[in-house]
Amino acid sequence: MESTNFGSENRSVFSEETLSGGFFLTQPVVIPKLERIPSHGFLTVSKCLGEFVPDDWVYWNPEERRAERAERAKALGIELDLLDHLKSWCTEQFKEKRTLGYPNVIFDIETARAVVEQVLGPRSQPLTLLGIGLPFRMSGEFFQKLRPLTRGSSEISHGVLTMLQGGITIPNGGDSLGFDALNYEPRDGTFHSSKCYKVGESEISQIRFNAHGYCPTLSEATKLCEIHSKGSEEIAWLPWEIRRYPITFKST
């Protein structure tokens, strides 16, 4: 695999704009032990908290993982007889059409809606489409922090990296849920939310959270990143905006 060019951000993007990091189909998670999240459910792009489609389990084929694959699908309300079609469709989008990134990043809203409409169908349980965005002025810090983590490694997931390097701004039309401190794992291509880690009460009490469980402002999310970065400067903690977009079906 060719080395990733971490300095290829699109300089034509205005510094105050927000770059799209991709889209995710998921459902709210209810985890009572987590503090400062809505009791009715928390929408997150953290892979250790939420379930996503597509995700790595979609591409699994070994017989010994069929039960696990079925369990993951069931958690999202996906009918088991759709799994083979889901795998075939997503594999084509990932390998040939390049509209999906590994393991769970979707590159555009239309592809996300196609997953729901063409593959899962209207009988599936409701899914939520989330988009994430990083302020352009912070994108350089993202690539800079990734350099030491990926040096000498060919195992780099290109989903989120592909989006940021493309310099595409996050689209309008969605509802901003707020800002979260996210830790990106380049080898897995996935995120950890700030909710995945505990911090001291005296520090976290300085941060406000809105009804969605997120920081209401970019500046507070930045402070939250600074809190989580203490003692772990190599981790790419950065403030990302979380947006929710509607999923619509074509009328028949």
N, C-alpha and C positions, 0 to 999 in steps of 0.2 A: 504494500500500500504506500502511495506517495505521502510524503510528509505534509502535514496540514500547514497552510499559510495563515498564521495567526495575525498577520498584519494587513489583511486584505479588506478591512472594513470600507464601506462605500463613503468616501469623503464628501460626496455631493449632498448627503443627508444633513439637514440643519441640526445644530448641536442640541436644540431644545426638543427635537422630535424623539419619539419612542420607537425602537426597533422591535419587530415581531420576533419572538423566540419560538413560535409554533402554536399549534392548537391541540387540545386534548379532549377526548370524549370520556366522560366519567360519570359518577353518581355521588351524591353527598355521603359522607361517612359520619357515623355516630360513634364516638369513642369517649365514653363518660370520664375516663381517667385523664384525658387531656384537658388542660385548663384553658380558659379563655377561648372556647369555640362555641358556636351556637348549639343549643340543645337539640334543635331540629335537624342538624347536620352541617357538616363543614365541607365546602368545595375546595379541593386542593389538587395540585399537580405533583405532590409527593408520592412517589411510587411505594414507599413503605407504609403509607397510610391508605391510599386509595386503590381502586381497581380501574383499569382502562381498557378500551378497545379502539384500535388494535393494541396489542402488547406482545411481549416475547412468547407468551403461551399460545398465541394464535398460530405461530409458525412451528410449534412443536409437532413432531411426527412419531417419535418412538412409542411403541406399544405400552411400555411401562409408565408412561406419563399421561395416558388417556384419561385416567380417573382424575388426575390433578387438573388437566385441561378442562374437563367437564365441570369440575367444581368452580373454576375461575369463571367459566361462561355462565354458570348458574347464578353466581353472585351478581352478575350484571343483567340477569333476566334474559339471556340469549338462549334460544331453543337449540337443543343439541343437534337436531337434524340440519341446522344451518352451519355447523362448524366447518365442514369440508368446503362449502362454498365460500365462507368467510376467509379461510386460509388461502384458497385459490385466488380470490379477488385481491386480497391484501398483498399477496406475493407478487402479483402482476404490477400493482401500484408501486410497490417498493423497488423491485428489480428493474422493471421496464419503463414505467411511466414516471418514476421518481417523484411521486406525490406524497410518499410516506417516508419518514425517517425511523431509524431503529432506536429503541424498541417500541415507543408509543407516541411519537411526534407525527402530527399531521401538518402538511405544509400549507394548506389553504382551506378556507371555510367550505368551498364547494365540495372538496373531497370528503371532508368530515360529514357533510350532509348526505353525501352519496353512500357512506358507510351505513348510515341509519336508514336511508330510503331504499337503496338498491339491494343491500345485503341483509340487514336485520328486519326491515319491514315495519309497518305501522303497528303490528301486534306486539312488538318488543316493549319492554319496560322503558319509561322515559329516561333518556340520557341527557346530560348537560354538556354543552360545548364551552370549554374554557380557552381563552387565548392569553398568552403572557407577553409582556413587553418590557424591554430594558431601555432606559434613557440612553440615547446615542452617546452622550458625553461620558457614560460609564462603560461603554462597550470596549474601549481600549483596556480598561482595568480587567475586564472579563478575560480577554485573550492573554493579557500579561500574567494573570494568576494561573492560567492553564498551562503556560509554557513549562514550568518545573514539574508539573504533575504528569505531563505527557512526553517529556524528553526521553528519547530512545525507545518509545513504545509505538507499536503499530496498531494496538488495540484501542482505537479512538472511535467513539460513535459520532456520526456526522449529522444527526438530526437537528439539534439546537444550533450547532456550529454552522451548519449549512444555511439556516435561516438568518442568523446574525451576519454572516459574511455576505449574504445577498443584499443586505442594507434595505430590506423592505420594512416600511413603517407599519405598525399595528393598525388594522382597519377600524374605521368608525362603525357605528351601528350597534355596538354592544354596550352593556352596562358595566361600569367600573365597580368592582367589589372592594377595591382598596389595594394595598401594597403589602407584599410579604418579603421577608428575608429568606432567600433560597440559596441552598448550597448545591452546586452542580458537580456531579460525578462524571468526568469526561470518559472514562473507560466503559461505564455502563450507559452513559447518555441519559441519566435520570437525575431528578432533583430530590433533595430533602427539604422539607419545610422547617421553619423555625419552631413549629409545634412538635417536631420530632426530638427536641432537645430541651432540657431543663436549665434554667438559669436562676441566679439568686433573686429572691423576692424584692430586695432593695433596688436591684437594677431593672427588673421587668416592670416594677410599679411606675417607672418613669415613662413608660410607653402606653399610649392609648390604643384601644382596639375598638373597631366598630361592630355593628350587628352581624356582619359576615365573618367576624373573627380576624380581620386584617387591620393593619395600620391604616388610618384614614388619609395620611399624607406620605409623600415620598420622603420627607425629612425624618419622620419618625421611623419609617422602615429602614432608613440609612443608619439611624442610631441603633436600631435592633441588630443590624448587621455588625456594627462595631462591637456590640455586647457579645455576640456569638463568635466573633473573630478573635477575641482575646485568647492568647495562647495557641491559636491555630491559624496563623497568618497565611499559611499556604492554601487553606481552603477558600474556595471562590464564593464567599458570602456576598451577595449583592441584592439590592432592592428591586423587585420585579412587580410591575402592575399586573393585576389579575382581572380579566374582563370576561363577562358571560355573554355569549351570543345566542340568538334564537335559532332553533332547528325547525325548518318548515318543510312540509310535504307538498309536492305538486298535486294540484287538484286533478281528479280523474273524471 
